[in-house]
Amino acid sequence: MNDVARRLVQREPLVPLVAVEDFQGLNREVADRSLARSGRVPNQARAMANAGELGGAYRRLFEDMSTYARMSHEFRLLIRYKVSTLNTCLYCSAHQIKYMTQEGVSEEKIANIHDSDSHPAFDERERVALSFAQWMTEDASNIPDDLVERFVALFTPAERVEIAITAAAMGCMNKINDALRVPLEEASLDIVGTGVDLTRIRAAAE
């Protein structure tokens, strides 16, 4: 476990973590479904509950995106993990590793996400989608024409929209979690910092 990463994800959050038993309205509904699926309510949901129905609507948006997605869960998890590591979001990257492990995603893909353009563990559709997600994250207005051509050739219009929504939504969650210093749950501390370039965030922990 990386000590720098651990210190960062255990800082005092900017908002209190609302007790699950105090959830109401949309927050209660989404939390109940989360408990039914996984037996837990993440700290991110507890932080969002401070905003009442707005926080619940935010959480339900992500739930709905998962419900109506057409692409495989593994494919979307890879995009979410790629974006989270690029944004150095320790909270989200750790969560994506947990989800990918449960889904049976190969360790090779998890370990080589930064080399997804060339590593043999990734197929062509994964390479192009992950490259597109990287450009969206780093410089969306200047995605290279050759990548755009490959992207359009490999994916249907519906898939292109889904990839873009998945990448953008993950980036939004990364920023909210990092800005509010949402603490990582104890169960994920063993993998915190995996896949993230810690040299980009080391100063914040010192």
Backbone as a printed PyTorch tensor [residue, N CA C, xyz], in Angstrom:
tensor([[[  0.8380,  -1.1900,   0.0000],
         [  0.0000,   0.0000,   0.0000],
         [  0.8800,   1.2480,   0.0000]],

        [[  0.5240,   2.2450,  -0.7780],
         [  1.3120,   3.4490,  -0.8640],
         [  0.9110,   4.4260,   0.2400]],

        [[  1.8830,   4.8580,   1.0500],
         [  1.5800,   5.7220,   2.1860],
         [  1.0530,   7.0830,   1.7500]],

        [[  1.5900,   7.6150,   0.6350],
         [  1.1170,   8.9030,   0.1300],
         [ -0.3580,   8.8090,  -0.2270]],

        [[ -0.7100,   7.7770,  -0.9820],
         [ -2.0970,   7.5960,  -1.3930],
         [ -3.0040,   7.4060,  -0.1790]],

        [[ -2.5320,   6.6330,   0.7700],
         [ -3.3620,   6.3770,   1.9560],
         [ -3.6280,   7.6600,   2.7250]],

        [[ -2.6210,   8.5050,   2.8740],
         [ -2.8370,   9.7750,   3.5750],
         [ -3.8590,  10.6420,   2.8440]],

        [[ -3.7650,  10.6610,   1.5330],
         [ -4.6690,  11.4990,   0.7500],
         [ -6.1210,  11.0670,   0.8710]],

        [[ -6.3550,   9.7780,   0.8630],
         [ -7.7490,   9.3110,   0.8880],
         [ -8.3250,   9.2380,   2.3010]],

        [[ -7.5220,   9.6210,   3.2900],
         [ -8.0220,   9.6290,   4.6650],
         [ -8.0490,  11.0360,   5.2670]],

        [[ -7.9330,  12.0420,   4.3820],
         [ -8.0450,  13.4130,   4.8620],
         [ -9.4850,  13.7110,   5.2970]],

        [[ -9.6330,  14.7560,   6.0800],
         [-10.9670,  15.1680,   6.5260],
         [-11.7880,  15.6380,   5.3240]],

        [[-12.9770,  15.0800,   5.1090],
         [-13.7980,  15.5120,   3.9690],
         [-14.3310,  16.9290,   4.1790]],

        [[-14.6750,  17.5970,   3.0770],
         [-15.2060,  18.9580,   3.1490],
         [-16.6640,  18.9880,   3.5660]],

        [[-17.3160,  17.8400,   3.5180],
         [-18.7100,  17.7450,   3.9610],
         [-18.8410,  16.5140,   4.8550]],

        [[-19.7870,  16.5070,   5.7770],
         [-19.9670,  15.3160,   6.6210],
         [-20.5130,  14.1470,   5.8140]],

        [[-20.2270,  12.9480,   6.2540],
         [-20.7820,  11.7550,   5.6320],
         [-22.0930,  11.4250,   6.3500]],

        [[-23.1900,  11.6500,   5.6680],
         [-24.5080,  11.4670,   6.2610],
         [-24.7250,   9.9940,   6.6020]],

        [[-25.2370,   9.7040,   7.7770],
         [-25.5470,   8.3290,   8.1730],
         [-26.6330,   7.7740,   7.2550]],

        [[-26.4690,   6.5540,   6.8100],
         [-27.4170,   5.9630,   5.8630],
         [-28.8330,   5.9470,   6.4350]],

        [[-28.9570,   5.7430,   7.7210],
         [-30.2940,   5.7030,   8.3300],
         [-30.9970,   7.0610,   8.2810]],

        [[-30.2420,   8.1260,   7.9880],
         [-30.8280,   9.4650,   7.8880],
         [-31.1750,   9.8470,   6.4490]],

        [[-30.9030,   8.9670,   5.4890],
         [-31.2360,   9.2540,   4.0900],
         [-32.7540,   9.3730,   3.9320]],

        [[-33.1500,  10.2800,   3.0440],
         [-34.5730,  10.4520,   2.7450],
         [-34.7730,  10.5960,   1.2400]],

        [[-36.0230,  10.4480,   0.7900],
         [-36.3720,  10.6950,  -0.6070],
         [-35.5480,   9.8820,  -1.5740]],

        [[-35.0260,  10.5600,  -2.6110],
         [-34.2420,   9.8870,  -3.6430],
         [-33.0060,   9.2140,  -3.0720]],

        [[-32.3780,   9.8550,  -2.1090],
         [-31.1890,   9.2560,  -1.5050],
         [-31.5210,   7.9100,  -0.8610]],

        [[-32.6720,   7.8310,  -0.2050],
         [-33.1000,   6.5830,   0.4120],
         [-33.3570,   5.5080,  -0.6360]],

        [[-34.0300,   5.8910,  -1.7300],
         [-34.3560,   4.9410,  -2.7910],
         [-33.0870,   4.3670,  -3.4290]],

        [[-32.1550,   5.2520,  -3.7730],
         [-30.9160,   4.8050,  -4.4160],
         [-30.0820,   3.9750,  -3.4480]],

        [[-30.0510,   4.3750,  -2.1840],
         [-29.2880,   3.6340,  -1.1830],
         [-29.8520,   2.2310,  -0.9870]],

        [[-31.1710,   2.1140,  -0.9720],
         [-31.7870,   0.7960,  -0.8050],
         [-31.4110,  -0.1400,  -1.9470]],

        [[-31.3780,   0.4060,  -3.1630],
         [-30.9870,  -0.4260,  -4.3060],
         [-29.5160,  -0.7880,  -4.2400]],

        [[-28.6890,   0.1280,  -3.7430],
         [-27.2610,  -0.1530,  -3.5790],
         [-27.0540,  -1.2440,  -2.5370]],

        [[-27.7860,  -1.1840,  -1.4660],
         [-27.6840,  -2.2050,  -0.4210],
         [-28.1250,  -3.5660,  -0.9420]],

        [[-29.1600,  -3.5610,  -1.7700],
         [-29.6520,  -4.8220,  -2.3380],
         [-28.6310,  -5.4360,  -3.2970]],

        [[-27.9030,  -4.5660,  -4.0370],
         [-26.9300,  -5.0530,  -5.0150],
         [-25.6390,  -5.5180,  -4.3590]],

        [[-25.1090,  -4.6970,  -3.4550],
         [-23.7590,  -4.9440,  -2.9500],
         [-23.6470,  -5.0130,  -1.4320]],

        [[-24.7220,  -4.7140,  -0.7340],
         [-24.6790,  -4.7620,   0.7130],
         [-24.0260,  -3.5590,   1.3620]],

        [[-23.7800,  -2.5120,   0.5880],
         [-23.1260,  -1.3340,   1.1610],
         [-23.5740,  -0.0610,   0.4600]],

        [[-23.3460,   1.0690,   1.1180],
         [-23.5750,   2.3900,   0.5280],
         [-22.2320,   3.1160,   0.5710]],

        [[-21.6750,   3.4920,  -0.5760],
         [-20.3390,   4.1040,  -0.5840],
         [-20.3290,   5.4910,   0.0370]],

        [[-19.1460,   5.9020,   0.4610],
         [-18.9910,   7.2200,   1.0670],
         [-19.3860,   8.3370,   0.1130]],

        [[-19.2200,   8.1080,  -1.1830],
         [-19.6120,   9.1300,  -2.1510],
         [-21.1040,   9.4300,  -2.0320]],

        [[-21.9270,   8.3940,  -1.8690],
         [-23.3680,   8.5920,  -1.7110],
         [-23.6740,   9.3260,  -0.4060]],

        [[-22.9190,   9.0110,   0.6310],
         [-23.1330,   9.6660,   1.9230],
         [-22.7660,  11.1480,   1.8560]],

        [[-21.7460,  11.4720,   1.0770],
         [-21.3840,  12.8800,   0.8880],
         [-22.4540,  13.6170,   0.0830]],

        [[-22.9360,  12.9880,  -0.9960],
         [-23.9360,  13.6210,  -1.8510],
         [-25.2500,  13.8500,  -1.1180]],

        [[-25.5430,  13.0380,  -0.1050],
         [-26.8080,  13.1660,   0.6240],
         [-26.9370,  14.5000,   1.3470]],

        [[-25.8260,  15.2210,   1.5260],
         [-25.8980,  16.5580,   2.1220],
         [-26.7270,  17.5100,   1.2810]],

        [[-26.8350,  17.2550,  -0.0180],
         [-27.5650,  18.1420,  -0.9170],
         [-29.0260,  17.7270,  -1.1000]],

        [[-29.5020,  16.8150,  -0.2920],
         [-30.9020,  16.4220,  -0.3680],
         [-31.2510,  15.7820,  -1.6980]],

        [[-32.3710,  16.1900,  -2.2680],
         [-32.8630,  15.5810,  -3.5060],
         [-31.9000,  15.7960,  -4.6670]],

        [[-31.1550,  16.8980,  -4.6610],
         [-30.1690,  17.1200,  -5.7170],
         [-29.0950,  16.0410,  -5.6730]],

        [[-28.6130,  15.7500,  -4.4780],
         [-27.6180,  14.6850,  -4.3450],
         [-28.1760,  13.3390,  -4.7630]],

        [[-29.4440,  13.0780,  -4.4250],
         [-30.0790,  11.8320,  -4.8330],
         [-30.2480,  11.7470,  -6.3370]],

        [[-30.5890,  12.8770,  -6.9630],
         [-30.7420,  12.8970,  -8.4220],
         [-29.4060,  12.6420,  -9.1090]],

        [[-28.3500,  13.1810,  -8.5420],
         [-27.0070,  12.9330,  -9.0840],
         [-26.6840,  11.4530,  -9.0350]],

        [[-26.9430,  10.8190,  -7.8910],
         [-26.6680,   9.3920,  -7.7600],
         [-27.5580,   8.5650,  -8.6840]],

        [[-28.8080,   8.9640,  -8.8230],
         [-29.7160,   8.2130,  -9.6880],
         [-29.3110,   8.3260, -11.1500]],

        [[-28.7240,   9.4670, -11.5300],
         [-28.2330,   9.6210, -12.9000],
         [-27.2390,   8.5200, -13.2310]],

        [[-26.2970,   8.2750, -12.3490],
         [-25.2970,   7.2360, -12.5940],
         [-25.9280,   5.8480, -12.5830]],

        [[-26.8820,   5.6550, -11.7140],
         [-27.5990,   4.3920, -11.6690],
         [-28.3460,   4.1550, -12.9820]],

        [[-29.0200,   5.2040, -13.4800],
         [-29.7620,   5.0860, -14.7390],
         [-28.8360,   4.8310, -15.9230]],

        [[-27.6720,   5.4670, -15.9130],
         [-26.7240,   5.2460, -17.0080],
         [-26.2980,   3.7870, -17.0620]],

        [[-26.1210,   3.1830, -15.9050],
         [-25.7530,   1.7680, -15.8610],
         [-26.9150,   0.8920, -16.3160]],

        [[-28.1210,   1.2570, -15.9230],
         [-29.3110,   0.4760, -16.2750],
         [-29.5440,   0.4560, -17.7820]],

        [[-29.3790,   1.5940, -18.4270],
         [-29.7220,   1.7100, -19.8440],
         [-28.5370,   1.5220, -20.7910]],

        [[-27.3620,   1.2910, -20.2500],
         [-26.1850,   1.0750, -21.1000],
         [-26.3470,  -0.1930, -21.9370]],

        [[-25.8100,  -0.1620, -23.1400],
         [-25.8780,  -1.3150, -24.0390],
         [-24.5400,  -2.0590, -24.1200]],

        [[-23.4630,  -1.3560, -23.8940],
         [-22.1450,  -1.9750, -23.9920],
         [-21.8700,  -2.7960, -22.7340]],

        [[-20.9250,  -3.7410, -22.8270],
         [-20.6770,  -4.6430, -21.7040],
         [-20.1680,  -3.8870, -20.4800]],

        [[-20.4400,  -4.4640, -19.3190],
         [-19.9860,  -3.8520, -18.0750],
         [-18.4670,  -3.7700, -18.0410]],

        [[-17.7880,  -4.8150, -18.4960],
         [-16.3250,  -4.8000, -18.5190],
         [-15.8060,  -3.6540, -19.3740]],

        [[-16.4000,  -3.4680, -20.5320],
         [-15.9570,  -2.4130, -21.4490],
         [-16.0910,  -1.0410, -20.7850]],

        [[-17.2180,  -0.8180, -20.1150],
         [-17.4460,   0.4680, -19.4580],
         [-16.5340,   0.6510, -18.2500]],

        [[-16.2610,  -0.4360, -17.5320],
         [-15.3490,  -0.3420, -16.3900],
         [-13.9420,   0.0390, -16.8250]],

        [[-13.4960,  -0.4860, -17.9390],
         [-12.1710,  -0.1250, -18.4510],
         [-12.0980,   1.3650, -18.7610]],

        [[-13.1460,   1.9030, -19.3670],
         [-13.1830,   3.3360, -19.6650],
         [-13.1590,   4.1390, -18.3670]],

        [[-13.9700,   3.7250, -17.4140],
         [-14.0400,   4.4360, -16.1450],
         [-12.7010,   4.3910, -15.4110]],

        [[-12.0290,   3.2530, -15.4590],
         [-10.7250,   3.1360, -14.7920],
         [ -9.6730,   3.9870, -15.5040]],

        [[ -9.6860,   3.9630, -16.8210],
         [ -8.7360,   4.7770, -17.5930],
         [ -8.8850,   6.2560, -17.2250]],

        [[-10.1080,   6.7390, -17.2340],
         [-10.3630,   8.1490, -16.9330],
         [ -9.9750,   8.4710, -15.4920]],

        [[-10.3000,   7.5920, -14.5680],
         [ -9.9930,   7.8410, -13.1550],
         [ -8.5000,   7.9130, -12.9000]],

        [[ -7.7260,   7.0490, -13.5570],
         [ -6.2700,   7.1020, -13.3660],
         [ -5.6800,   8.3480, -14.0050]],

        [[ -6.2130,   8.7460, -15.1670],
         [ -5.7360,   9.9720, -15.8120],
         [ -6.0070,  11.1970, -14.9380]],

        [[ -7.1420,  11.1770, -14.2480],
         [ -7.5000,  12.2920, -13.3680],
         [ -6.8980,  12.1460, -11.9720]],

        [[ -6.0840,  11.1110, -11.7620],
         [ -5.4600,  10.7930, -10.4720],
         [ -6.4890,  10.7660,  -9.3340]],

        [[ -7.6680,  10.2280,  -9.6160],
         [ -8.6870,  10.1110,  -8.5830],
         [ -8.4740,   8.7920,  -7.8400]],

        [[ -7.9240,   8.8840,  -6.6500],
         [ -7.6110,   7.6910,  -5.8700],
         [ -8.8710,   6.9490,  -5.4480]],

        [[ -9.8970,   7.6880,  -5.0940],
         [-11.1510,   7.0690,  -4.6600],
         [-11.7570,   6.2550,  -5.7990]],

        [[-11.9540,   6.8800,  -6.9410],
         [-12.6250,   6.2020,  -8.0500],
         [-11.7820,   5.0870,  -8.6640]],

        [[-10.4810,   5.2830,  -8.7730],
         [ -9.6440,   4.2420,  -9.3670],
         [ -9.6610,   2.9840,  -8.5040]],

        [[ -9.6460,   3.1470,  -7.1860],
         [ -9.7130,   1.9840,  -6.3000],
         [-11.0480,   1.2610,  -6.4540]],

        [[-12.1180,   2.0240,  -6.5510],
         [-13.4360,   1.4090,  -6.7320],
         [-13.5220,   0.6440,  -8.0500]],

        [[-12.9620,   1.2140,  -9.1060],
         [-13.0290,   0.5360, -10.4070],
         [-12.2440,  -0.7780, -10.3760]],

        [[-11.1100,  -0.7990,  -9.6790],
         [-10.3450,  -2.0470,  -9.5580],
         [-11.1770,  -3.1070,  -8.8490]],

        [[-11.8550,  -2.7180,  -7.7850],
         [-12.7120,  -3.6680,  -7.0610],
         [-13.7960,  -4.2180,  -7.9870]],

        [[-14.4390,  -3.3260,  -8.7360],
         [-15.5060,  -3.7570,  -9.6370],
         [-14.9630,  -4.6610, -10.7390]],

        [[-13.8060,  -4.2950, -11.2980],
         [-13.2350,  -5.0900, -12.3820],
         [-12.8230,  -6.4710, -11.8970]],

        [[-12.2810,  -6.5340, -10.7040],
         [-11.8890,  -7.8280, -10.1300],
         [-13.1140,  -8.7190,  -9.9460]],

        [[-14.1940,  -8.1400,  -9.4440],
         [-15.4380,  -8.8860,  -9.2630],
         [-16.0130,  -9.3420, -10.6050]],

        [[-15.8060,  -8.5290, -11.6350],
         [-16.3380,  -8.8300, -12.9620],
         [-15.4770,  -9.8480, -13.7070]],

        [[-14.2820, -10.1000, -13.1930],
         [-13.3910, -11.0500, -13.8420],
         [-12.5270, -10.4530, -14.9330]],

        [[-12.3480,  -9.1280, -14.9230],
         [-11.4700,  -8.4740, -15.8910],
         [-10.0410,  -8.9600, -15.6480]],

        [[ -9.3150,  -9.2330, -16.7060],
         [ -7.9750,  -9.7940, -16.5670],
         [ -7.0340,  -8.8350, -15.8400]],

        [[ -6.1570,  -9.4140, -15.0320],
         [ -5.1710,  -8.6090, -14.3130],
         [ -4.2460,  -7.8740, -15.2740]],

        [[ -4.0100,  -8.4710, -16.4420],
         [ -3.1640,  -7.8240, -17.4460],
         [ -3.7380,  -6.4910, -17.8880]],

        [[ -5.0420,  -6.4540, -18.0920],
         [ -5.6780,  -5.2050, -18.5110],
         [ -5.6140,  -4.1630, -17.4030]],

        [[ -5.8870,  -4.5840, -16.1800],
         [ -5.8460,  -3.6510, -15.0590],
         [ -4.4390,  -3.0800, -14.8820]],

        [[ -3.4300,  -3.9500, -14.9630],
         [ -2.0410,  -3.5260, -14.7290],
         [ -1.4810,  -2.6740, -15.8570]],

        [[ -2.0460,  -2.8090, -17.0590],
         [ -1.4640,  -2.1160, -18.2280],
         [ -2.4010,  -1.0970, -18.8390]],

        [[ -3.2780,  -0.5280, -18.0210],
         [ -4.2590,   0.4190, -18.5460],
         [ -3.5960,   1.6230, -19.2140]],

        [[ -2.4130,   2.0280, -18.7290],
         [ -1.7530,   3.1920, -19.3260],
         [ -1.1180,   2.8700, -20.6750]],

        [[ -0.9690,   1.5880, -20.9810],
         [ -0.4140,   1.1750, -22.2730],
         [ -1.4800,   0.5210, -23.1430]],

        [[ -2.7120,   0.9300, -22.9500],
         [ -3.8170,   0.2850, -23.6670],
         [ -3.7530,   0.4840, -25.1780]],

        [[ -3.0290,   1.4880, -25.6390],
         [ -2.8760,   1.7100, -27.0880],
         [ -2.1060,   0.5840, -27.7660]],

        [[ -1.2370,  -0.0760, -27.0260],
         [ -0.3500,  -1.0380, -27.6710],
         [ -0.2790,  -2.4070, -26.9980]],

        [[ -0.7090,  -2.5160, -25.7550],
         [ -0.5590,  -3.7920, -25.0490],
         [ -1.4720,  -4.8590, -25.6620]],

        [[ -0.9510,  -6.0740, -25.8510],
         [ -1.7370,  -7.1310, -26.5080],
         [ -2.9580,  -7.6140, -25.7200]],

        [[ -3.0550,  -7.2560, -24.4450],
         [ -4.2180,  -7.6680, -23.6580],
         [ -5.5010,  -6.9900, -24.1380]],

        [[ -5.3470,  -5.8600, -24.8320],
         [ -6.5020,  -5.0910, -25.2800],
         [ -6.7790,  -5.3580, -26.7550]],

        [[ -8.0630,  -5.5220, -27.0960],
         [ -8.4000,  -5.6910, -28.5050],
         [ -8.5500,  -4.3150, -29.1660]],

        [[ -8.7840,  -4.2950, -30.4610],
         [ -8.7910,  -3.0360, -31.2040],
         [ -9.8890,  -2.0910, -30.7310]],

        [[-11.0640,  -2.6150, -30.4740],
         [-12.1500,  -1.7530, -30.0020],
         [-11.8050,  -1.1470, -28.6430]],

        [[-11.2160,  -1.9060, -27.7640],
         [-10.8160,  -1.3690, -26.4650],
         [ -9.7350,  -0.3130, -26.6230]],

        [[ -8.7530,  -0.5760, -27.4860],
         [ -7.6720,   0.3960, -27.7020],
         [ -8.2230,   1.7390, -28.1750]],

        [[ -9.1090,   1.6780, -29.1530],
         [ -9.6410,   2.9170, -29.7330],
         [-10.5430,   3.6380, -28.7370]],

        [[-11.4080,   2.9010, -28.0580],
         [-12.3020,   3.5350, -27.0860],
         [-11.5210,   4.1690, -25.9400]],

        [[-10.4990,   3.4880, -25.4500],
         [ -9.7050,   4.0230, -24.3430],
         [ -8.8640,   5.2150, -24.7760]],

        [[ -8.3790,   5.1830, -26.0080],
         [ -7.6480,   6.3390, -26.5330],
         [ -8.5840,   7.5320, -26.6810]],

        [[ -9.7840,   7.2670, -27.1820],
         [-10.7780,   8.3330, -27.3180],
         [-11.1160,   8.9140, -25.9410]],

        [[-11.2930,   8.0470, -24.9460],
         [-11.5960,   8.5050, -23.5890],
         [-10.4460,   9.3340, -23.0220]],

        [[ -9.2210,   8.9520, -23.3330],
         [ -8.0710,   9.7230, -22.8580],
         [ -8.0620,  11.1180, -23.4710]],

        [[ -8.2880,  11.1960, -24.7770],
         [ -8.3270,  12.5070, -25.4140],
         [ -9.4850,  13.3450, -24.8900]],

        [[-10.6210,  12.7260, -24.6680],
         [-11.7530,  13.4480, -24.0780],
         [-11.3670,  14.0460, -22.7370]],

        [[-10.6280,  13.2820, -21.9500],
         [-10.2470,  13.7100, -20.6060],
         [ -9.2010,  14.8200, -20.6400]],

        [[ -8.2770,  14.7280, -21.5760],
         [ -7.1340,  15.6510, -21.5820],
         [ -7.2760,  16.8280, -22.5410]],

        [[ -7.9670,  16.6310, -23.6630],
         [ -8.0560,  17.7150, -24.6590],
         [ -9.1710,  17.4000, -25.6550]],

        [[-10.4110,  17.4600, -25.1940],
         [-11.5510,  16.9890, -25.9910],
         [-11.7370,  17.7360, -27.3050]],

        [[-11.3080,  18.9800, -27.3780],
         [-11.5250,  19.7550, -28.6010],
         [-10.4840,  19.4740, -29.6790]],

        [[ -9.4720,  18.6760, -29.3470],
         [ -8.3970,  18.4180, -30.3160],
         [ -8.1470,  16.9270, -30.5240]],

        [[ -9.1830,  16.1160, -30.4970],
         [ -9.0230,  14.6890, -30.7490],
         [ -8.5160,  14.5070, -32.1830]],

        [[ -7.4110,  13.7820, -32.3890],
         [ -6.8180,  13.6680, -33.7320],
         [ -7.7830,  13.0500, -34.7520]],

        [[ -7.6970,  13.5280, -35.9740],
         [ -8.5940,  13.0610, -37.0300],
         [ -8.4530,  11.5650, -37.2910]],

        [[ -7.2210,  11.0530, -37.2030],
         [ -7.0530,   9.6210, -37.4740],
         [ -7.7300,   8.7760, -36.4060]],

        [[ -7.7220,   9.2430, -35.1590],
         [ -8.4240,   8.5300, -34.0900],
         [ -9.9340,   8.6260, -34.3010]],

        [[-10.3990,   9.7810, -34.7000],
         [-11.8290,   9.9540, -34.9770],
         [-12.2780,   8.9880, -36.0680]],

        [[-11.4810,   8.8520, -37.1130],
         [-11.8280,   7.9420, -38.2080],
         [-11.9290,   6.4980, -37.7240]],

        [[-10.9760,   6.0820, -36.9090],
         [-11.0190,   4.7170, -36.3560],
         [-12.2120,   4.5410, -35.4270]],

        [[-12.4820,   5.5500, -34.6380],
         [-13.5960,   5.5180, -33.6950],
         [-14.9280,   5.3600, -34.4360]],

        [[-15.1160,   6.1390, -35.4760],
         [-16.3560,   6.0900, -36.2600],
         [-16.4830,   4.7600, -37.0030]],

        [[-15.3590,   4.2350, -37.4710],
         [-15.3900,   2.9740, -38.2170],
         [-15.7290,   1.7780, -37.3320]],

        [[-15.3140,   1.8290, -36.0730],
         [-15.4720,   0.6810, -35.1880],
         [-16.7600,   0.6670, -34.3710]],

        [[-17.3560,   1.8400, -34.1700],
         [-18.4930,   1.9230, -33.2570],
         [-19.7200,   2.5410, -33.9360]],

        [[-20.8810,   2.0440, -33.5610],
         [-22.1330,   2.6030, -34.0590],
         [-22.3560,   3.9680, -33.4180]],

        [[-23.2690,   4.7930, -33.9680],
         [-23.5660,   6.0740, -33.3200],
         [-23.9770,   5.9150, -31.8570]],

        [[-24.7850,   4.9050, -31.5590],
         [-25.2080,   4.6900, -30.1650],
         [-24.0190,   4.3630, -29.2750]],

        [[-23.0950,   3.5520, -29.7840],
         [-21.9090,   3.1950, -28.9980],
         [-21.0010,   4.3920, -28.7980]],

        [[-20.8800,   5.2340, -29.8110],
         [-20.0410,   6.4280, -29.6800],
         [-20.5690,   7.3340, -28.5740]],

        [[-21.8840,   7.5110, -28.5450],
         [-22.4860,   8.3460, -27.5080],
         [-22.2750,   7.7110, -26.1390]],

        [[-22.4430,   6.4070, -26.0470],
         [-22.2840,   5.7300, -24.7640],
         [-20.8540,   5.8390, -24.2410]],

        [[-19.8810,   5.7040, -25.1170],
         [-18.4740,   5.8420, -24.7150],
         [-18.2150,   7.2590, -24.2060]],

        [[-18.7350,   8.2420, -24.9430],
         [-18.5250,   9.6380, -24.5450],
         [-19.2020,   9.9320, -23.2040]],

        [[-20.4160,   9.4380, -23.0110],
         [-21.1260,   9.6540, -21.7480],
         [-20.3890,   8.9710, -20.5980]],

        [[-19.9350,   7.7510, -20.8230],
         [-19.2280,   7.0030, -19.7750],
         [-17.9640,   7.7320, -19.3300]],

        [[-17.1840,   8.2000, -20.3030],
         [-15.9410,   8.9050, -19.9830],
         [-16.2060,  10.2370, -19.2860]],

        [[-17.1520,  10.9980, -19.8120],
         [-17.4420,  12.3160, -19.2400],
         [-18.0400,  12.2070, -17.8360]],

        [[-18.9420,  11.2450, -17.6490],
         [-19.5700,  11.0680, -16.3380],
         [-18.5410,  10.6600, -15.2880]],

        [[-17.6040,   9.7900, -15.6900],
         [-16.5750,   9.3780, -14.7440],
         [-15.6920,  10.5560, -14.3730]],

        [[-15.3660,  11.3890, -15.3410],
         [-14.5640,  12.5750, -15.0600],
         [-15.2590,  13.5080, -14.0870]],

        [[-16.5660,  13.6370, -14.2310],
         [-17.3530,  14.4660, -13.3130],
         [-17.2750,  13.9080, -11.9000]],

        [[-17.4650,  12.6020, -11.7710],
         [-17.4050,  11.9880, -10.4490],
         [-16.0070,  12.1200,  -9.8480]],

        [[-14.9650,  11.9470, -10.6640],
         [-13.5880,  12.1170, -10.1920],
         [-13.4050,  13.4890,  -9.5440]],

        [[-13.8570,  14.5200, -10.2210],
         [-13.6330,  15.8840,  -9.7450],
         [-14.4040,  16.1650,  -8.4590]],

        [[-15.6290,  15.6780,  -8.3950],
         [-16.4250,  15.8880,  -7.1800],
         [-15.7940,  15.1730,  -5.9950]],

        [[-15.4090,  13.9190,  -6.1710],
         [-14.8160,  13.1660,  -5.0710],
         [-13.5080,  13.7780,  -4.6040]],

        [[-12.6720,  14.1910,  -5.5600],
         [-11.3860,  14.7870,  -5.1800],
         [-11.5680,  16.1510,  -4.5140]],

        [[-12.4420,  16.9890,  -5.0920],
         [-12.6250,  18.3360,  -4.5530],
         [-13.2100,  18.3060,  -3.1460]],

        [[-14.1450,  17.3870,  -2.8980],
         [-14.7730,  17.2940,  -1.5720],
         [-13.9980,  16.3830,  -0.6240]],

        [[-12.8950,  15.8170,  -1.1160],
         [-12.0500,  14.9280,  -0.3120],
         [-12.8540,  13.7820,   0.3140]],

        [[-13.6730,  13.1500,  -0.5270],
         [-14.4630,  12.0180,  -0.0450],
         [-13.5010,  10.9040,   0.3570]],

        [[-13.5420,  10.4460,   1.5980],
         [-12.5920,   9.4250,   2.0540],
         [-12.9050,   8.0380,   1.5050]],

        [[-11.8710,   7.2970,   1.2210],
         [-12.0320,   5.9370,   0.7070],
         [-12.4120,   4.9880,   1.8280]],

        [[-13.2870,   4.0510,   1.5340],
         [-13.7120,   3.0680,   2.5220],
         [-12.5490,   2.1440,   2.9090]],

        [[-12.5700,   1.6870,   4.1340],
         [-11.5070,   0.8310,   4.6710],
         [-11.2630,  -0.3920,   3.7870]],

        [[-12.3240,  -0.9520,   3.2230],
         [-12.2050,  -2.1850,   2.4470],
         [-11.3810,  -2.0190,   1.1730]],

        [[-11.1670,  -0.7830,   0.7380],
         [-10.4220,  -0.5600,  -0.5010],
         [ -9.0320,   0.0330,  -0.2790]],

        [[ -8.6370,   0.2160,   0.9690],
         [ -7.3440,   0.8360,   1.2510],
         [ -6.1640,  -0.0140,   0.7860]],

        [[ -6.3700,  -1.3140,   0.6680],
         [ -5.2600,  -2.1860,   0.2830],
         [ -4.8060,  -1.9670,  -1.1500]],

        [[ -5.6630,  -1.3800,  -1.9910],
         [ -5.2960,  -1.1770,  -3.3990],
         [ -5.2080,   0.2880,  -3.7850]],

        [[ -5.3680,   1.1870,  -2.8280],
         [ -5.3740,   2.6040,  -3.1710],
         [ -4.0420,   3.0150,  -3.8070]],

        [[ -4.1320,   3.8000,  -4.8590],
         [ -2.9490,   4.2790,  -5.5720],
         [ -2.5400,   3.4190,  -6.7440]],

        [[ -3.1010,   2.2180,  -6.8560],
         [ -2.7700,   1.3320,  -7.9750],
         [ -3.1800,   1.9760,  -9.2880]],

        [[ -2.2470,   2.0370, -10.2340],
         [ -2.5420,   2.5810, -11.5540],
         [ -2.4650,   4.0900, -11.6670]],

        [[ -2.2770,   4.7830, -10.5480],
         [ -2.2590,   6.2500, -10.5440],
         [ -0.8190,   6.7500, -10.4770]],

        [[ -0.5210,   7.7850, -11.2460],
         [  0.8120,   8.3970, -11.2150],
         [  0.9070,   9.2750,  -9.9760]],

        [[  1.4510,   8.7310,  -8.9150],
         [  1.4720,   9.4210,  -7.6400],
         [  2.4190,  10.6220,  -7.6170]],

        [[  3.3320,  10.7120,  -8.5790],
         [  4.2240,  11.8800,  -8.6270],
         [  3.4120,  13.1480,  -8.9190]],

        [[  2.2400,  12.9920,  -9.5250],
         [  1.4030,  14.1660,  -9.8460],
         [  0.6300,  14.6800,  -8.6410]],

        [[  0.5340,  13.8780,  -7.5950],
         [ -0.2630,  14.2920,  -6.4390],
         [  0.5270,  14.2660,  -5.1370]],

        [[  1.7940,  13.9100,  -5.2190],
         [  2.5890,  13.7750,  -3.9970],
         [  2.6100,  15.0540,  -3.1770]],

        [[  2.7060,  16.2030,  -3.8340],
         [  2.8110,  17.4790,  -3.0980],
         [  1.6200,  17.7110,  -2.1860]],

        [[  0.4510,  17.2400,  -2.5970],
         [ -0.7530,  17.4660,  -1.8000],
         [ -0.7200,  16.7040,  -0.4880]],

        [[  0.0630,  15.6710,  -0.4300],
         [  0.1090,  14.8430,   0.7820],
         [  1.2240,  15.2530,   1.7310]],

        [[  2.0690,  16.1700,   1.3230],
         [  3.2220,  16.5490,   2.1150],
         [  2.9110,  17.7600,   3.0070]]])
